[in-house]
Amino acid sequence: MPKRSFAPGDSRDPGPEASATEPPQPVAPPVPPPAPPPQPSLPQPVPPQPRAAAPPAPASPRPAAGHIGDSSALSEYTIVRRRSDRPGSGWRRAVHLLSGGLVNPGIGPAEHRRQELALRVRRPLPGPRQIAVVSMKGGVGKTTVTALLGLMLAEHRGDRIVALDANPDAGTLADRLTGKTDSTVRDLLDGVEDVASLSDVARYTTLAGRLQVLASEQDPARSEAFDRAEYERVCAVLARFYNVVVTDSGTGMVHSAMDGTLALTNGLVVVGSLTVDGASRAAKTLDWLVAHGHGRVVERAVVVLSRDRTSKEIDTELLIGYFSARCRAVVVVPHDPHLATGGRIELDALRPATADAFLEIAALVADDFAVDDFAADDSAVGDSAADHFVGAATGTDHDRPGHGA
């Protein structure tokens, strides 16, 4: 029987013969069990990298040295965030009113400046201050300036302000402010030994708004006796109970009361006008002060020039430049019909430009409140003036400025 042959690639079993001739096949190694699924690796902590040094934070602004520890630096005007103020004039006020207050365009530049001036007027006081308003010539508005300076200080400050008429020739300060001259500076001098409180002083003063007014003696026979020593006694009493004394001095510079005024003053306002005689008299007032040892007072003085009498032929800019070179500041007061009458002064009756001018004068005077006392200046102050002023500082604590109303 013929043998069967197998073609290559035949998948059938070749039989024992074929199996005997082929080499043995290697045995596959055992398959290891499947590895468990890899677990998600946790992030390894990164060692902290050194950080660049941060620039130093800017130092917070510190209050001025004069206000450190001064409680007066913390007030409504310094720590309260200001809301948009209601406009008081012009188209801004009209828009605010017509919208029923829903639209408030805020205040304009003029009102903003008034607010800034008012803040300057409220500058804290280190102690009692004596402000003298002087002029070598009468009729230039010295009493008017004294009255409105006192009114502005009293209106915008919270402390006690008194206006003193030191004119030995029946001054008109009380007439312009209150119309009452029943009690005068002579009456205060007669009863000065009995003055122990503010209410005692108030018996001799009258009130114009928030301003206390001490009238001059209206009897010429008695007013002539108001000399330097008596002026110093009056100022010693007033300094015990008032923060600011504004003095309306007499015309002229050589009478005894003027000598006392200049010896005690902490601030000076020189009044002139935009006329040849008014401006030249103001300049001669400065010359006289410098010649008598008050040069530093002149440098810090404020010059007020009135437009009540003037002419287009006057070179106003030349006059302003002249006085600006000699003094700290110059303010020109515009003509105002209310003041021109010579009657009683009412702040609400002033034109806005006039009120702004006097508010600026008050701010300039208050700017000097922080300046060291220069009353003595280059000249020697008499022992009586120094003694009386020290006496004011060592008087009774009760009813002193800052110790209650």
C-alpha positions as CSV (number, residue, x, y, z in Angstrom):
1,M,0.0,0.0,0.0
2,P,1.6,3.2,-1.0
3,K,2.7,5.7,1.6
4,R,0.9,8.9,2.0
5,S,2.8,12.1,1.6
6,F,2.2,15.4,3.3
7,A,2.6,18.6,1.5
8,P,4.3,21.4,3.3
9,G,1.9,23.6,5.2
10,D,-0.5,20.7,5.8
11,S,-1.9,21.1,9.2
12,R,-2.7,17.6,9.8
13,D,-0.8,15.4,12.3
14,P,2.4,14.0,10.6
15,G,2.4,11.0,12.8
16,P,4.9,9.5,15.1
17,E,7.7,9.5,12.7
18,A,7.6,13.1,12.0
19,S,7.4,14.0,15.7
20,A,10.4,11.9,16.4
21,T,12.6,13.7,13.9
22,E,11.7,17.3,15.0
23,P,13.5,19.0,17.9
24,P,11.5,19.6,21.1
25,Q,9.9,23.0,21.4
26,P,10.9,25.2,24.4
27,V,8.4,25.4,27.1
28,A,7.0,29.0,27.7
29,P,7.7,30.4,31.1
30,P,4.8,30.7,33.4
31,V,2.9,34.0,33.0
32,P,3.1,36.0,36.2
33,P,-0.2,37.2,37.6
34,P,-1.3,40.6,36.4
35,A,0.1,43.5,38.4
36,P,-2.4,45.6,40.2
37,P,-3.4,48.8,38.4
38,P,-1.1,51.7,39.2
39,Q,-2.3,54.1,41.9
40,P,-2.4,57.8,41.1
41,S,0.7,59.4,42.4
42,L,0.3,62.2,44.9
43,P,2.1,65.5,44.2
44,Q,5.3,65.7,46.1
45,P,5.8,68.8,48.2
46,V,7.9,71.3,46.5
47,P,10.5,72.8,48.8
48,P,9.8,76.5,49.3
49,Q,11.8,78.8,47.0
50,P,13.4,81.9,48.5
51,R,11.3,84.9,47.8
52,A,12.6,88.3,46.7
53,A,12.4,90.8,49.5
54,A,9.4,93.0,49.0
55,P,10.1,96.8,48.7
56,P,9.4,98.6,52.0
57,A,5.9,99.9,52.2
58,P,5.6,103.7,52.0
59,A,5.5,105.3,55.4
60,S,2.1,106.5,56.3
61,P,1.9,110.3,56.4
62,R,2.3,111.7,59.9
63,P,0.6,114.8,61.2
64,A,2.6,118.0,61.4
65,A,4.8,118.3,64.4
66,G,2.6,121.0,65.9
67,H,-0.4,118.7,65.8
68,I,1.0,115.5,67.3
69,G,-1.0,114.7,70.3
70,D,-3.2,117.7,69.7
71,S,-6.9,116.7,70.0
72,S,-7.9,119.7,67.9
73,A,-6.5,118.0,64.8
74,L,-9.3,115.4,65.0
75,S,-12.5,117.1,64.1
76,E,-15.5,116.7,61.7
77,Y,-13.6,118.6,59.0
78,T,-10.5,116.3,59.1
79,I,-11.8,112.8,59.7
80,V,-15.3,112.7,58.1
81,R,-15.4,111.8,54.4
82,R,-17.2,114.7,52.8
83,R,-20.4,114.1,50.8
84,S,-21.1,116.1,47.8
85,D,-22.2,119.4,49.2
86,R,-25.4,121.0,48.0
87,P,-24.6,124.0,45.8
88,G,-25.7,127.3,47.2
89,S,-25.7,129.5,44.1
90,G,-25.7,129.6,40.3
91,W,-26.9,127.0,37.8
92,R,-25.8,124.2,40.1
93,R,-28.3,125.3,42.7
94,A,-31.0,125.6,40.1
95,V,-30.4,122.0,38.8
96,H,-30.3,120.7,42.3
97,L,-33.6,122.4,43.2
98,L,-35.4,121.5,39.9
99,S,-34.5,117.8,40.3
100,G,-35.8,117.7,43.8
101,G,-32.3,116.9,45.1
102,L,-31.9,113.9,42.8
103,V,-29.2,115.5,40.7
104,N,-26.4,117.2,42.6
105,P,-23.7,118.7,40.4
106,G,-21.7,119.6,43.5
107,I,-20.3,123.0,44.4
108,G,-18.5,125.2,42.0
109,P,-15.0,126.6,42.2
110,A,-16.1,129.8,44.1
111,E,-17.9,127.8,46.8
112,H,-15.0,125.3,47.0
113,R,-12.6,128.2,47.7
114,R,-14.9,129.5,50.4
115,Q,-14.8,126.2,52.1
116,E,-11.0,126.1,51.9
117,L,-10.8,129.6,53.4
118,A,-13.2,128.6,56.2
119,L,-11.0,125.7,57.1
120,R,-8.0,128.0,57.3
121,V,-9.9,130.3,59.6
122,R,-10.5,127.3,61.9
123,R,-6.8,126.7,62.4
124,P,-6.1,125.6,66.1
125,L,-4.8,128.2,68.5
126,P,-1.7,127.6,70.7
127,G,-2.8,130.4,73.1
128,P,-4.6,133.7,73.2
129,R,-4.0,136.1,70.3
130,Q,-4.1,139.8,70.0
131,I,-4.8,141.2,66.5
132,A,-4.4,145.0,65.9
133,V,-6.0,146.9,63.1
134,V,-4.2,150.1,62.5
135,S,-4.0,153.1,60.2
136,M,-2.3,156.4,60.3
137,K,-5.2,158.0,58.5
138,G,-8.9,158.1,59.4
139,G,-11.7,157.5,56.9
140,V,-10.1,154.5,55.1
141,G,-12.3,151.8,56.6
142,K,-10.3,150.8,59.7
143,T,-13.4,150.3,61.9
144,T,-15.2,148.5,59.1
145,V,-12.3,146.1,58.7
146,T,-12.1,145.5,62.4
147,A,-15.8,144.7,62.6
148,L,-15.9,142.3,59.7
149,L,-12.7,140.6,60.6
150,G,-14.2,139.9,64.1
151,L,-17.5,138.8,62.6
152,M,-15.7,136.4,60.2
153,L,-13.6,134.9,62.9
154,A,-16.5,134.5,65.3
155,E,-18.7,133.0,62.5
156,H,-16.3,130.3,61.4
157,R,-14.5,129.5,64.7
158,G,-15.9,127.7,67.7
159,D,-13.9,129.6,70.4
160,R,-14.4,133.1,71.9
161,I,-13.7,136.2,69.9
162,V,-14.0,139.8,71.2
163,A,-13.6,143.1,69.4
164,L,-12.2,145.9,71.5
165,D,-12.6,149.5,70.5
166,A,-9.3,151.1,71.8
167,N,-9.9,154.5,70.0
168,P,-9.5,157.2,72.7
169,D,-11.7,159.5,70.6
170,A,-15.2,158.0,70.9
171,G,-14.8,155.2,68.5
172,T,-17.7,153.8,66.5
173,L,-17.0,150.1,66.5
174,A,-20.0,149.2,68.7
175,D,-22.2,151.5,66.7
176,R,-21.4,149.6,63.5
177,L,-21.9,146.2,65.1
178,T,-24.6,146.4,67.8
179,G,-25.7,150.0,68.1
180,K,-25.3,149.9,71.9
181,T,-22.7,151.8,73.9
182,D,-24.2,151.7,77.4
183,S,-21.3,149.8,78.8
184,T,-17.8,150.7,77.8
185,V,-14.1,149.9,78.3
186,R,-14.0,152.6,81.0
187,D,-16.8,150.7,82.9
188,L,-14.7,147.5,82.7
189,L,-11.7,149.3,84.1
190,D,-13.7,150.7,87.0
191,G,-14.9,147.2,87.9
192,V,-11.8,145.2,86.9
193,E,-11.1,144.0,90.4
194,D,-14.4,142.2,90.6
195,V,-14.0,140.3,87.4
196,A,-13.7,136.6,88.2
197,S,-15.6,134.8,85.4
198,L,-16.7,135.2,81.8
199,S,-20.2,136.2,82.9
200,D,-18.6,139.1,84.8
201,V,-16.9,140.3,81.6
202,A,-20.1,139.8,79.6
203,R,-21.8,142.5,81.7
204,Y,-19.6,145.1,79.9
205,T,-19.9,143.7,76.3
206,T,-22.6,143.4,73.7
207,L,-23.2,140.7,71.2
208,A,-23.2,140.8,67.4
209,G,-23.9,137.3,66.2
210,R,-21.2,135.2,67.9
211,L,-18.9,138.2,68.4
212,Q,-18.5,140.0,71.7
213,V,-18.0,143.8,71.4
214,L,-16.4,146.0,74.0
215,A,-17.2,149.7,73.2
216,S,-14.9,152.6,73.7
217,E,-15.7,155.5,76.0
218,Q,-18.1,157.9,74.3
219,D,-17.3,160.8,76.6
220,P,-14.2,162.6,75.2
221,A,-13.3,163.9,78.6
222,R,-13.0,160.4,80.0
223,S,-11.6,158.6,76.9
224,E,-8.5,160.7,76.9
225,A,-7.4,158.9,80.1
226,F,-7.4,155.5,78.2
227,D,-3.6,155.1,78.1
228,R,-1.1,152.3,77.6
229,A,-1.3,151.0,81.2
230,E,-5.1,150.8,81.1
231,Y,-5.1,149.2,77.7
232,E,-2.7,146.5,79.0
233,R,-5.0,145.9,82.1
234,V,-8.0,145.4,79.8
235,C,-6.1,143.0,77.5
236,A,-4.9,141.0,80.5
237,V,-8.6,140.5,81.6
238,L,-9.8,139.7,78.1
239,A,-6.9,137.2,77.5
240,R,-8.1,135.2,80.5
241,F,-11.6,134.6,78.9
242,Y,-11.2,135.0,75.1
243,N,-9.1,133.3,72.5
244,V,-8.8,136.2,70.1
245,V,-8.9,139.9,70.8
246,V,-9.3,142.1,67.7
247,T,-8.4,145.7,68.5
248,D,-9.7,148.7,66.6
249,S,-6.9,151.2,67.4
250,G,-7.2,154.9,67.2
251,T,-6.1,157.0,64.2
252,G,-2.5,158.1,64.5
253,M,0.4,156.2,65.9
254,V,1.8,158.2,68.7
255,H,-0.9,158.1,71.4
256,S,-0.3,156.0,74.5
257,A,-2.9,153.4,73.8
258,M,-1.4,152.7,70.4
259,D,1.9,152.0,72.2
260,G,0.3,149.4,74.3
261,T,-1.5,147.9,71.3
262,L,1.7,147.4,69.4
263,A,3.5,146.0,72.5
264,L,1.1,143.1,72.8
265,T,0.0,142.4,69.3
266,N,0.5,139.0,67.7
267,G,-0.8,140.0,64.3
268,L,-1.2,143.3,62.4
269,V,-3.7,144.5,59.8
270,V,-2.8,147.8,58.1
271,V,-5.7,149.5,56.3
272,G,-5.4,151.9,53.4
273,S,-7.4,152.7,50.2
274,L,-6.8,152.8,46.5
275,T,-6.3,156.5,46.4
276,V,-3.1,158.6,46.5
277,D,-3.6,159.8,50.1
278,G,-5.0,156.4,51.4
279,A,-2.1,154.4,49.9
280,S,0.6,156.9,51.0
281,R,-0.7,156.9,54.5
282,A,-0.6,153.1,54.6
283,A,2.9,153.2,53.4
284,K,3.9,155.8,56.0
285,T,2.3,153.6,58.7
286,L,4.7,150.8,57.7
287,D,7.6,153.2,57.7
288,W,6.7,154.4,61.2
289,L,6.4,150.8,62.5
290,V,9.8,149.8,61.1
291,A,11.5,152.9,62.4
292,H,10.2,152.1,65.9
293,G,11.4,148.6,66.0
294,H,8.4,146.6,64.7
295,G,10.0,145.4,61.5
296,R,9.1,141.7,62.0
297,V,5.5,142.6,62.7
298,V,5.5,144.6,59.4
299,E,6.8,141.6,57.5
300,R,4.0,139.4,58.8
301,A,1.3,142.1,58.4
302,V,-1.7,141.9,56.1
303,V,-2.5,145.1,54.1
304,V,-6.2,145.8,53.3
305,L,-6.9,148.3,50.5
306,S,-10.4,149.5,50.1
307,R,-12.0,150.3,46.7
308,D,-14.7,152.5,48.4
309,R,-13.0,155.6,47.0
310,T,-10.9,155.0,43.9
311,S,-10.4,156.1,40.3
312,K,-9.6,154.4,37.0
313,E,-6.5,156.6,36.9
314,I,-5.1,154.8,39.9
315,D,-2.6,152.0,39.0
316,T,-4.0,149.3,41.3
317,E,-1.5,146.6,40.2
318,L,1.4,148.9,41.1
319,L,0.0,149.5,44.6
320,I,-0.6,145.8,45.1
321,G,2.9,145.0,44.0
322,Y,4.4,147.6,46.3
323,F,2.7,146.4,49.5
324,S,3.2,142.7,48.6
325,A,6.9,143.4,48.6
326,R,6.8,144.8,52.1
327,C,4.2,142.6,53.8
328,R,2.9,139.1,53.9
329,A,-0.3,139.6,51.9
330,V,-2.5,142.2,50.3
331,V,-6.3,142.0,50.0
332,V,-8.4,144.5,47.9
333,V,-11.9,144.9,49.3
334,P,-14.4,145.9,46.5
335,H,-16.9,148.7,46.9
336,D,-20.1,147.6,48.7
337,P,-23.2,149.7,49.0
338,H,-24.1,148.2,52.3
339,L,-20.8,149.3,53.9
340,A,-20.9,152.7,52.2
341,T,-23.8,153.8,54.3
342,G,-21.8,153.8,57.5
343,G,-24.6,152.1,59.4
344,R,-24.8,148.8,61.2
345,I,-23.1,145.9,59.5
346,E,-24.9,142.7,58.6
347,L,-23.0,139.8,57.1
348,D,-26.0,138.7,55.1
349,A,-26.3,142.1,53.4
350,L,-22.8,142.0,51.9
351,R,-22.2,141.3,48.3
352,P,-20.6,137.9,47.7
353,A,-17.3,139.4,46.5
354,T,-17.1,141.6,49.6
355,A,-17.8,138.6,51.9
356,D,-15.2,136.6,50.1
357,A,-12.6,139.3,50.6
358,F,-13.1,139.5,54.3
359,L,-13.2,135.8,54.6
360,E,-9.8,135.8,52.9
361,I,-8.5,138.4,55.4
362,A,-9.7,136.2,58.3
363,A,-7.9,133.2,56.8
364,L,-4.7,135.2,56.3
365,V,-4.8,136.3,60.0
366,A,-5.5,132.8,61.1
367,D,-2.5,131.5,59.0
368,D,-0.3,133.3,61.5
369,F,-1.8,131.7,64.6
370,A,0.9,128.9,64.5
371,V,3.8,131.4,64.3
372,D,5.8,132.0,67.4
373,D,4.8,135.1,69.4
374,F,6.6,138.1,68.0
375,A,4.8,140.8,70.0
376,A,8.1,142.0,71.6
377,D,9.8,142.2,68.1
378,D,13.1,144.1,68.1
379,S,12.1,146.7,70.6
380,A,11.9,146.3,74.4
381,V,8.5,145.8,75.8
382,G,7.9,147.6,79.1
383,D,7.8,145.6,82.3
384,S,4.2,146.5,82.8
385,A,3.2,144.9,79.5
386,A,5.0,141.7,80.2
387,D,3.7,141.5,83.8
388,H,0.1,142.1,82.7
389,F,0.3,139.5,79.9
390,V,1.9,136.9,82.3
391,G,-0.9,137.8,84.8
392,A,-3.4,136.8,82.1
393,A,-1.8,133.4,81.7
394,T,-1.7,132.8,85.5
395,G,-5.3,133.9,86.2
396,T,-8.1,131.7,87.5
397,D,-8.6,128.6,85.4
398,H,-12.4,128.9,85.7
399,D,-14.0,130.2,82.4
400,R,-10.6,130.5,80.6
401,P,-10.8,129.9,76.8
402,G,-11.2,126.2,76.3
403,H,-12.6,125.6,79.8
404,G,-16.3,125.8,78.9
405,A,-18.6,128.5,77.7
